[in-house]
């Protein structure tokens, strides 16, 4: 997805959430999405970026929603892909990870790969959690997820007045398009963009995602 947006002329910054990917998190610090929102706003300060379009996926959309509420003047637009709405975080999908014994963290990656690694891009993404150290990091991240952080935000989110887009995979088994995507689109009063993919749309159909984002972002640039 990112290369397509860059080729279309956009400047794209794709930071890891703290404690995810190649980003480290200090010991004893919660890496919940409320904290992520504050850290992402601090990153904008560090990069001296006054206003940006925020594009987020999955639980990252919780951080994006909180960014929009806390500092709407820093956002030019908000695009949410296969994300969370109220307390709909598909938390049951990570319950096994939350309950996983950290002492047995090395076995977590093979189990994830067997159950989720249906496509090569997804298998490559999952490889970031390979090994004991990375397994422990994933367990920590999963345990710090808190669906309560996006409960009761409807009016605040609507009142930001930000241009918004909601993009969703038609075959999302984790956060179903009609049960979650449509409701989020209705809240933001935008048309739901249906994509030919599952939950991981940036991996499943990157060209279609980039095209939809181009149509959304180009008039705002």
N, C-alpha and C positions, 0 to 999 in steps of 0.2 A: 504493500500500500504506500509506504513512505517514498520509495523511489518514483512512483507514478506521480505523486503530488509535487515532488521536487522537479521532475521533468516538466510539469505543467507551470512551473515558475514560482511555486510557493517556497518560502523558507520554512523548514520543518525542524523542530527541536523535539526529540523523543527521549525524555529522561526516564530512567528507571524510578519506580517508587522506592522509597527508602526501605532497605531490607529485601528488595526484590532484584532479580537480575544480577547485575554486577555492583549494585549499591549495597554498602554495608550499613548496619544499624547498630548504634551503641548498645551495650548490654543493659538490660533493665528498662529500656525505653519502649513504650507501647508504639507499635507501628500500625495503628488503626487508621481508618480513612479520614477521621477528623484531624489527626496529626499530619497525615499526608497532605491535606489541603493547605495547612499552614506552611509546610515545607515547600510546597510547589509555589505558593505566593512569595516565599522568601527567595526561591530560585529566580523568579521574575525580577526581583530587586537586584540580585547578584548579576544577572545578565543585562540589567538596565533596560528592561522591556516594559513599556508603559501599558500597552493593551495587546492582548493576543486572542486568537481563536483557540479555544480548548477543545480537543478531540479526545474522548475517553471511551474505554471499553470495559465491560464486565464490572467488577467492584471498583475499578478506577473511576467509574461514573459517579460513585458516591463522593469521592474526593472532588470531582469536577462540580457536582451540584453544590457542595459546601463552599467551594471557591467562589462560585457565582453569587451565593447568598452573602458571604462575608465581604467580598470585594468586587461587586458588579462593575465598578468603574475600571477594573483591570482587564476585563474580558470584552472582546469585540463580538464574540459569538460562542455558542455552546453546541457541540455535536456529540450525541450520546449513542453508542453502538452496543446493542445487546447488553444493556446495563441493568441497574437495580432501580426499584421503585418502591417507596415506602419500606416495608420490611421484607419485600420479595428479593432476597439475595441468593436464592438457590442454596441456602446454607446446608441443606441436607446432602448436597453433592460433596461438601468438604468435611462432613461430620467424621468420616473415617480418618481423615488426615488429622483433624483436631484431637481425636482419641488415640492416635498412633503413639506408641512408646518411643520417646526420643532416643532411648538406648538401642533401639532397633531401626534407627533412621536410615541405615544403608539399604535396607530392603524396600524402602518406600518407592524409589524410582522404578524398579522393575515392575512393581504392581501397577503404578500409574501408566507406564508405557503399554502394558498388556491391555489395560481397560480403556485407555483414551487414545493411544497412538495409532489412529486409523489412517492418518495421512502423513506424508513425509514432512511437510512443514510443521505439523503439530508434534510429530516425534522429535523434530529438531528443537522445538521450543521446550519440550519436556526435558530434554537432555540437560538443560540448565540446572535441574534439580538432582542431578546424578551424584551419588556418593553420600557418605555419612554427614559431612558438614552441610552440604546443600539440602539434604533431607531434613536436618534440624532447622535450617532456616525456613523451609516450607512449612513445617509444623508450627513454628513460631508465628509466621505470617497468618496461617489459617486460624490459630487460636485467638489472634487479636482482631479478627473480623467481628464487627458488631452491627447487626442490622438495625438496631435502635437508633443509629446515628442519622438515618434518613427518614425517620418517622416524624410526621407533623410538619413537614417542610413545604407542603403544597403551596400555600399562599405566599410564602416568602420566595419560593422559586418563581412563581408566576409574576410576582411584583418586580422582579429584576428587569423585566422588559427586554431581555437579551434576545437577539435573533437566535433561533434554535433549530436543530435538526435531530430527528430520531431515526436511526437506521437499524434494521433488524434482519437477522437470518430467518427465512421462512421455515427452516427446519431446526430451529433452536430447541433442543430438548431440555436445556437447563432453565432457561427463562423464556417460556413460550411466547410467541409473538402476539397472540390474541389476549392472553391473560396478563401480560406485563407490558410488552411493547406498545400495544394499542392504547393502554391506559396512560402510559407516560406521554405519548404523543397527544392524547386528548387534554391532559393537564397543561401541556405547553402550547396547545392550540396550533399544532402543526400537522401536516400530512405525514403519516408513517411511510417511510421508504422501505419497501420489502426487497430483500436481497436473496440471491439463490445460494444460500449457504446454511450452515448450522450455527452453533453458538460462536465459533471462532471466525467470524466473517473476515477480519483482516488477513487471515491465512486461507480461508476457504475460497474467497472471491475477491482478491485484492484489487483487481481492475475495476470491478463494479463498485466497490467501496470508494475508490479514488474518484471515479466518475461522478458518483453522487455527491461526494464532498466538494468536487470542483464546481458543480452546479450551485451548491449552497454557498460556497465561500467567494466565488469570483465576483459577484455583485457587491460584496462587502469590502473588497480590497481596494 
